[in-house]
Amino acid sequence: MEKVDWSHPEHDEYNIKNQDGKVVESYTITAFDSPDALKQKLDKLVNRNPSNVKEAIEG
C-alpha cells in the first residue's frame, strides 16, 4: 500500500499494489465503516492476488 497525494485532504486514499508492484486497486480509507471492514476487503484482495486493475475490479 502507498498513500496517494491527492486534492481531497479530508479523505485518506491509498493505492494497493500486487506482488509485482503494480497498482491494482485504490481505497479511500474513510469510506469503510470500521478497521475490520477494511481488513476484510484487503484480505480478499490479497488472497486473489490480481495482476491488474481490471482483474481486481472484476474479482
ROLUMLO-725439 format. One record per residue: residue in one letter; chain; residue number from 1; x, y, z of N, C-alpha, C, O in turn. Coordinates in steps of 0.001 Angstrom, whole numbers, plus 500000, padded with zeros to 6 digits. Layout:
residues N
A|A|NUM|X|Y|Z|X|Y|Z|X|Y|Z|X|Y|Z
...
END
This chain:
residues 59
M|A|1|500842|498828|500000|500000|500000|500000|500886|501233|500000|501984|501247|500556
E|A|2|500360|502276|499349|501048|503562|499421|500014|504667|499464|498999|504608|498770
K|A|3|500275|505678|500282|499360|506797|500410|499412|507624|499129|500484|507891|498585
V|A|4|498237|508020|498663|498130|508826|497452|498029|510289|497851|497242|510644|498728
D|A|5|498810|511123|497221|498749|512563|497458|497737|513141|496485|498021|513279|495295
W|A|6|496541|513484|496994|495515|514000|496100|494814|515194|496700|495077|515555|497846
S|A|7|493932|515808|495951|493372|517122|496288|492227|517108|497291|491587|518141|497486
H|A|8|491949|516003|497923|490874|515927|498909|491467|515552|500267|491430|514384|500652
P|A|9|492010|516521|500990|492718|516209|502243|491822|515633|503336|492326|515081|504314
E|A|10|490513|515751|503189|489613|515197|504202|489486|513677|504098|488913|513036|504978
H|A|11|490018|513110|503029|489974|511666|502832|491389|511117|502673|492255|511767|502086
D|A|12|491609|509940|503190|492908|509269|503022|492762|508211|501946|491997|507258|502095
E|A|13|493491|508384|500879|493441|507477|499721|494744|506690|499650|495833|507242|499813
Y|A|14|494609|505389|499404|495778|504519|499301|495686|503666|498054|494625|503134|497729
N|A|15|496805|503538|497358|496904|502592|496253|497320|501247|496823|498180|501164|497700
I|A|16|496700|500207|496315|497036|498844|496716|497783|498204|495560|497304|498205|494426
K|A|17|498956|497658|495847|499782|497047|494807|499801|495536|494961|499678|495008|496066
N|A|18|499958|494848|493832|500095|493390|493892|501551|493036|494179|502380|493918|494402
Q|A|19|501851|491756|494173|503209|491316|494499|504243|491787|493486|505434|491837|493794
D|A|20|503797|492135|492273|504714|492629|491247|504911|494138|491330|505675|494705|490549
G|A|21|504228|494798|492271|504363|496236|492438|503426|497062|491586|503544|498287|491560
K|A|22|502486|496419|490877|501525|497146|490049|500323|497557|490889|499837|496773|491705
V|A|23|499841|498782|490694|498644|499245|491394|497448|498501|490826|497200|498533|489621
V|A|24|496706|497829|491704|495554|497048|491265|494241|497566|491854|493163|497156|491424
E|A|25|494329|498449|492820|493114|498965|493453|493485|500231|494203|494648|500450|494542
S|A|26|492487|501058|494457|492686|502274|495223|491528|502387|496204|490364|502312|495808
Y|A|27|491844|502565|497479|490811|502633|498506|490839|503982|499208|491904|504501|499543
T|A|28|489660|504540|499423|489501|505696|500287|489205|505137|501667|488126|504599|501913
I|A|29|490155|505265|502548|490070|504622|503855|488833|505074|504627|488208|504266|505314
T|A|30|488477|506336|504525|487323|506853|505271|485996|506305|504751|484958|506536|505370
A|A|31|486005|505596|503645|484770|505010|503102|484373|503726|503831|483254|503239|503667
F|A|32|485275|503185|504624|484993|501943|505336|484382|502237|506695|484764|503198|507363
D|A|33|483432|501406|507100|482731|501607|508366|483603|501347|509585|483370|501913|510653
S|A|34|484602|500494|509428|485436|500131|510565|486771|499585|510062|486902|499228|508892
P|A|35|487750|499526|510946|489019|498898|510563|488829|497436|510146|489525|496948|509256
D|A|36|487894|496747|510783|487642|495347|510415|487109|495226|508992|487472|494297|508270
A|A|37|486247|496164|508582|485709|496144|507216|486834|496353|506200|486867|495696|505159
L|A|38|487741|497260|506503|488898|497482|505629|489768|496237|505582|490187|495819|504503
K|A|39|490046|495640|506728|490870|494438|506781|490256|493316|505957|490970|492626|505229
Q|A|40|488953|493124|506058|488285|492078|505290|488445|492321|503788|488729|491391|503033
K|A|41|488265|493559|503364|488403|493902|501945|489836|493654|501470|490048|493095|500394
L|A|42|490808|494066|502267|492212|493852|501907|492554|492366|501876|493254|491911|500972
D|A|43|492065|491606|502858|492328|490165|502884|491797|489477|501629|492468|488617|501059
K|A|44|490597|489854|501200|490016|489261|499982|490887|489583|498767|491154|488717|497934
L|A|45|491322|490833|498680|492143|491255|497549|493484|490518|497546|493927|490044|496500
V|A|46|494123|490422|498696|495414|489743|498801|495283|488270|498434|496142|487719|497746
N|A|47|494225|487645|498888|494028|486219|498585|493840|485972|497094|494229|484918|496591
R|A|48|493254|486919|496387|493053|486769|494942|494321|487099|494164|494537|486542|493087
N|A|49|495173|487997|494684|496414|488419|494034|496195|488789|492567|496780|488160|491684
P|A|50|495364|489797|492289|495112|490190|490900|496371|490733|490233|497261|491268|490893
S|A|51|496426|490585|488921|497606|491053|488188|497436|492457|487634|498407|493073|487195
N|A|52|496208|492968|487651|495977|494331|487144|494659|494875|487719|493928|494155|488399
V|A|53|494370|496131|487442|493163|496778|487979|491898|496089|487486|490978|495852|488269
K|A|54|491840|495769|486208|490647|495139|485654|490333|493830|486379|489180|493568|486721
E|A|55|491340|493025|486607|491164|491770|487308|490719|492005|488763|489903|491249|489289
A|A|56|491243|493025|489393|490864|493330|490774|489409|493750|490854|488694|493346|491771
I|A|57|488968|494551|489909|487586|495042|489911|486608|493919|489568|485535|493825|490166
E|A|58|486970|493076|488619|486077|492004|488191|485983|490882|489229|484993|490152|489272
G|A|59|487015|490751|490061|487075|489661|491010|486037|489748|492065|485972|488884|492939
END
